[in-house]
Amino acid sequence: MPLQFISMFSSSDKSAIYLALSDHESGSPRQWYFLELAALEAKGPYSKRARWWIFLLARLGPALLTPALIKRGLSGAALYQSAAQHRYQLICQSLNDTILLNVSLLALLAGFERLTASQQFALWLLAISGASWQIWRTRATYIEPAAHNLPGAEASLGLYGLLIAKGLEPTFATQLLKGLRQQPAQASTQLQKHLPELIPPIGSRHAKSLKACSWLIPLLPCTWLLGLLATSWGWMICCLLLIAASYPVNRQWQTPALIGLATVCVYALARLVHWW
């Protein structure tokens, strides 16, 4: 979407969102990072749109919303770019797994001439078991962020005090903060280099729900559509829609082509075994 069609945040909206991010990161050096940025914006009443974004930040976490926040002028959100990239990779991987298993299962059952009700029941089982597996797997692989040996966020003298505690020269720390106030997106990279504790953790308490949702989103509409198209070729429509949906997920035509080829191969093998 072109930037000219995106409404930018006002200064008071930015201040409110930065303060919300500071509260979200309470107890970490990132708390002072966002307080520094909030101090540069105008104080005053903020809009309903800012309240809506603050609500989304509390429910989804900042990393998932980073690209949208940056497009709307919240340049300080660039701190979460690495974490955001990791989140989107996880979601894309989960969506690809879901689509591939979905179309393969439909092609397998159709090749054995199973009824539409059986195909729909199998998809429900795949949706429930797959979402449960994603939740368990995310919980088993979650790593708690390492504790840092810096002064507590409330006990320090702001971001400047944290930089001094890392052993930086006062003049250099002042230059880093000055750069943060002038160009937050560019300065955040330098700050993370000298203060690695600013880097947000890759794991998230929202990861389980995101992985489960990314598994259920393709399966539930497909199950509903399969019941609506109670015909022998309804499974083909569902497979074609899922294959087409894999293109915007991966932004390349090779993935839909491979999934389509896998679907044809599974169906052909199932038909061959069924005839025998």
C-alpha positions in Angstrom: 0.0 0.0 0.0 1.5 3.4 -1.0 2.5 5.5 1.9 0.3 8.4 0.7 -2.8 6.4 1.5 -1.6 5.6 5.1 -2.6 8.1 7.7 0.4 9.0 9.9 0.3 9.2 13.6 0.1 12.6 15.2 2.8 13.7 17.7 0.4 13.1 20.6 -0.5 9.7 19.3 3.2 8.8 19.0 3.8 9.9 22.6 0.9 7.7 23.8 2.1 4.7 21.8 5.7 5.1 23.0 4.5 5.3 26.6 2.5 2.1 26.0 5.6 0.4 24.6 7.6 1.6 27.6 5.0 0.1 30.0 5.1 -3.1 27.9 8.9 -3.3 28.3 8.9 -2.3 32.0 12.0 -3.6 33.8 14.2 -3.8 30.8 16.5 -1.2 29.1 13.9 -0.9 26.3 11.6 0.9 28.9 14.0 3.9 28.9 14.5 3.7 25.1 10.8 4.4 24.5 10.7 7.0 27.3 13.4 8.9 25.5 11.4 8.9 22.3 8.1 9.7 24.1 9.8 12.8 25.6 10.4 14.2 22.0 6.7 14.2 21.1 3.9 16.6 22.1 1.9 15.8 25.2 -1.8 16.0 25.0 -5.0 14.0 24.2 -4.6 11.2 21.8 -7.0 9.9 19.3 -9.3 6.8 19.3 -7.0 5.3 16.6 -4.0 5.5 19.1 -6.2 3.7 21.7 -6.9 1.0 19.1 -3.2 0.5 18.4 -2.4 0.4 22.1 -5.1 -2.3 22.5 -3.5 -4.3 19.6 0.0 -3.9 21.2 -1.3 -5.4 24.4 -2.9 -8.3 22.7 -0.5 -9.1 19.8 2.8 -7.8 21.0 4.9 -5.1 19.3 7.0 -7.3 17.0 4.0 -8.5 14.9 2.8 -4.9 14.4 6.2 -3.4 13.7 5.9 -2.9 9.9 2.5 -1.2 10.2 3.8 1.1 13.0 6.9 2.2 11.0 4.7 3.0 8.0 2.6 5.2 10.1 5.6 7.2 11.3 6.6 5.4 14.5 10.2 5.1 13.6 11.3 4.0 17.1 9.5 0.7 16.4 12.5 -0.3 14.2 13.9 -1.7 17.4 11.7 -4.8 16.8 12.5 -5.4 13.2 14.6 -8.5 13.8 12.0 -9.9 16.1 9.3 -9.1 13.6 11.1 -10.9 10.8 11.5 -14.0 13.0 7.7 -13.9 13.9 6.7 -13.6 10.2 9.1 -16.5 9.3 7.4 -18.7 11.9 3.9 -17.8 10.7 4.8 -18.4 7.0 6.4 -21.7 7.9 3.3 -22.8 9.8 1.0 -21.7 6.9 3.1 -23.6 4.4 2.9 -26.7 6.5 -0.8 -26.4 6.9 -1.5 -25.8 3.3 0.7 -28.7 2.2 -0.8 -31.2 4.6 -4.3 -29.9 3.8 -4.1 -30.4 0.1 -2.2 -33.7 0.4 -4.9 -35.1 2.8 -7.7 -34.0 0.5 -6.0 -35.5 -2.6 -5.3 -38.7 -0.7 -8.9 -39.1 0.4 -10.3 -38.1 -3.0 -8.0 -40.7 -4.6 -9.5 -43.4 -2.5 -13.0 -42.1 -3.3 -13.9 -41.2 0.2 -17.1 -39.3 0.8 -17.2 -35.5 1.4 -18.2 -36.0 5.0 -15.1 -38.2 5.6 -12.9 -35.6 4.0 -14.5 -32.9 6.2 -14.1 -35.0 9.4 -10.4 -35.6 8.5 -9.8 -31.9 8.1 -11.3 -31.2 11.5 -9.0 -33.8 13.1 -6.1 -32.2 11.3 -7.0 -28.8 12.4 -7.4 -29.7 16.1 -4.4 -32.0 16.3 -2.2 -29.6 14.3 -3.1 -26.6 16.4 -2.4 -28.6 19.6 0.9 -29.7 18.3 1.9 -26.2 17.4 1.1 -25.0 20.9 3.0 -27.8 22.5 6.0 -27.4 20.2 6.2 -23.6 20.8 6.0 -24.1 24.5 8.7 -26.8 24.4 11.1 -24.7 22.4 10.5 -21.3 24.2 13.7 -19.9 25.7 13.5 -17.3 28.5 15.5 -14.2 27.7 18.8 -14.0 29.5 19.1 -11.8 32.5 21.3 -8.7 32.1 23.7 -7.4 34.7 22.8 -3.7 34.2 21.1 -1.6 36.9 17.4 -2.0 37.0 15.4 0.3 34.7 13.8 2.1 37.6 17.2 2.3 39.5 19.2 3.8 36.6 19.3 7.3 35.3 17.6 6.5 32.1 19.2 5.3 28.9 22.2 7.5 29.4 22.9 5.8 32.8 22.6 2.4 31.2 25.1 3.4 28.5 27.5 4.6 31.1 27.1 1.4 33.1 28.2 -0.4 29.9 31.5 1.5 30.1 30.9 4.0 27.3 32.5 7.4 27.5 30.0 10.1 28.5 30.5 12.2 25.4 29.9 9.1 23.1 26.8 8.2 25.1 25.5 11.7 24.6 26.1 11.5 20.9 24.2 8.2 20.7 21.2 9.8 22.5 21.4 12.8 20.3 21.3 10.6 17.3 18.3 8.7 18.7 16.4 12.0 19.1 17.2 13.0 15.5 17.0 9.7 13.6 15.5 6.9 15.8 15.4 4.3 13.1 19.1 4.6 12.2 20.3 5.3 15.8 18.6 2.1 17.1 21.1 0.0 15.3 24.1 1.7 16.9 22.4 1.6 20.3 21.9 -2.2 20.0 25.5 -2.6 19.0 26.7 -0.9 22.2 23.8 -2.0 24.4 22.8 -5.5 23.3 20.3 -5.7 26.2 18.1 -3.4 24.0 17.6 -6.3 21.5 14.1 -7.7 22.0 13.9 -11.5 22.7 12.9 -13.7 19.8 10.5 -15.7 21.9 7.2 -14.3 22.9 4.2 -15.1 25.1 2.1 -14.5 22.0 3.9 -17.2 20.0 1.6 -20.1 20.9 -1.6 -18.3 19.9 0.0 -17.0 16.7 1.2 -20.4 15.7 -2.2 -22.0 16.5 -4.0 -19.3 14.6 -1.8 -19.6 11.5 -2.6 -23.4 11.6 -6.4 -22.9 11.9 -6.9 -20.0 9.5 -6.5 -22.0 6.3 -8.1 -25.2 7.7 -11.4 -23.9 9.1 -12.6 -22.0 6.0 -11.6 -25.0 3.9 -13.6 -27.3 6.1 -16.6 -25.1 5.9 -16.3 -24.7 2.1 -16.0 -28.4 1.7 -19.3 -29.0 3.5 -20.9 -26.3 1.4 -19.8 -27.8 -1.9 -21.2 -31.3 -1.3 -20.0 -32.6 -4.7 -17.4 -35.1 -5.8 -15.2 -32.2 -7.1 -15.5 -29.9 -4.1 -12.1 -31.0 -2.8 -10.5 -29.7 -6.1 -11.9 -26.2 -5.4 -10.5 -26.2 -1.9 -7.1 -27.4 -3.1 -6.9 -24.8 -5.8 -7.9 -22.0 -3.3 -5.2 -23.2 -0.9 -2.6 -23.4 -3.6 -3.4 -19.9 -4.7 -3.3 -18.7 -1.1 0.3 -19.9 -0.8 1.5 -17.3 -3.3 0.9 -14.2 -1.1 2.4 -16.0 1.8 5.7 -16.7 0.0 5.6 -14.0 -2.7 7.0 -16.5 -5.3 5.3 -18.7 -7.8 7.6 -21.7 -7.2 5.8 -22.6 -3.9 2.3 -22.9 -5.4 3.8 -24.9 -8.3 5.5 -27.3 -5.9 2.4 -27.7 -3.8 0.3 -28.2 -6.9 2.7 -30.9 -8.2 2.6 -32.6 -4.8 -1.2 -32.6 -4.9 -1.3 -34.2 -8.3 1.2 -36.9 -7.3 -0.6 -37.8 -4.1 -3.9 -38.1 -5.9 -2.4 -40.2 -8.7 -0.7 -42.6 -6.3 -3.9 -42.9 -4.2 -5.9 -43.7 -7.4 -3.3 -46.2 -8.5 -3.4 -48.0 -5.1 -7.2 -47.9 -5.0 -7.5 -49.5 -8.5 -5.2 -52.3 -7.4 
